[in-house]
Amino acid sequence: MTFNDPAWLEEERRLLGELRRGDRSAFPRLYRAFAQPLYARVLLPKLGDRQAAEDVLAETFRIMVEKLDSYDDRGGSIWSWLATVAANRARDVERERARRGQALRGFALLSAPLLDAQAPGPGDDAQAATDSARLQAAVTKVMDELKPRYRRALTLRFLEDRPRVECAAQLEVKVATFDVLLLRALRAFRERWQAHLAAGAAPARVPVSA
Amino acid sequence: MKPEDDEPAPSDEELREAAALARALETNAPTETGDAAPPSDAIETAALLRHARAPLAVPPAHEPIAAAQASEALAARRGRRGRRHLWIAASIVAPAAAAAWLLFAPVRNRNAPPPLAIPPPSPGLLAAQAEATRGGRTALARLDEEMRAYRRRYHDGLRRRGGGEP
């Protein structure tokens, strides 16, 4: 079911009406419908940091409640409005990071073509699993195309989350050499990833559970 | 690089970028003044790889946090709506009160005692007025005396009616 499904739109309108009248019991259902797609498709990719994504997610729902009276659905779902609010807040956080000189970055440009291939719908565990499975399968496929040494460096550092000193030891190189190797591996991965996206299809087609 | 890597030797620029990337990935601390900025393409790709290893799921502990914030916003919204209702009520009541006053004020005036009729002039006053038109000091003095008596009668009438002297 997507957010444009008539059955969902009817339920969404009812829940928003209840919330407008001050009925708190409508909130959990709305949260469970929108939190997952907002987090996985908008906030985490834009911010690249779980804590920041969670903070902005909570803020997005607060803004939804505050501005409920002025929101006009125009026959559609509130999803687009929520996604815009979340994206704007994420942009504010990015600007603040840039001002402080923090290096954290999102990966929205890299993941959007893959994750947006499927229309969002009321979020549930199945959708989270689907998005994760698509991303993981795509990463694995591109990794397989890299030089073995690059693949090893990326796997140790990011998939196994090992400290760089340990990565360097595993690869039997100096730490400074590992740093260069990692930079080259990341750029090689990016190049292959973008080539797959540019080919017009998701990097990997994986069977996913509904 | 090890010879078997078949990798070209890094340039100075690449060495700087690699060091900046390593620092950024290690700490995510703000860069020191004079530090080279980490290469954004590599940082972005690193973020993708880091998040690819774990499910893109909102942690269950997040819902109560969001619910608490939404609850506060709901309460604040109720307060705002209450104040708005007060304003609406005030803006309805004030014109209604003014309209009621306009409607009932004439009724109140109708219930008030009718105005006192001017007493008819006495024959003495009429004669004094006729004499005064012909002139003479005594005629004017007599007219003045008759007019005082006439005003006294009028004021007595007002007092009896309860309207007070004008």
Interface residues (C-beta under 8 A of the other chain):
Chain A: L19 G22 R24 F27 P28 Y31 R32 A35 Q36 Y39 A40 L44 P45 G48 D49 R50 E54 L57 A58 E59 F61 R62 M64 V65 E66 L68 D69 R100 G101 Q102 A103 L104 R105 G106 F107 L109 L110 S111 D125 A128 A129 D131 S132 L135 Q136 A138 V139 R149 L154 R157 F158 L159 D161 R164 E172 V173 V175 A176 T177 D179 V180 L181 L182 L183 R184 L186 R187 F189 R190 W193
Chain B: M1 K2 D5 E7 P10 E14 L15 E17 A18 A19 L21 A22 R23 A24 L25 E26 N28 A29 P30 T31 A37 P38 P39 S40 D41 A42 I43 E44 T45 A46 A47 L48 L49 R50 H51 A52 R53 A54 P55 L56 A57 V58 P59 H62 E63 I65 A66 A67 Q69 A70 S71 E72 A73 L74 A76 R77 R78
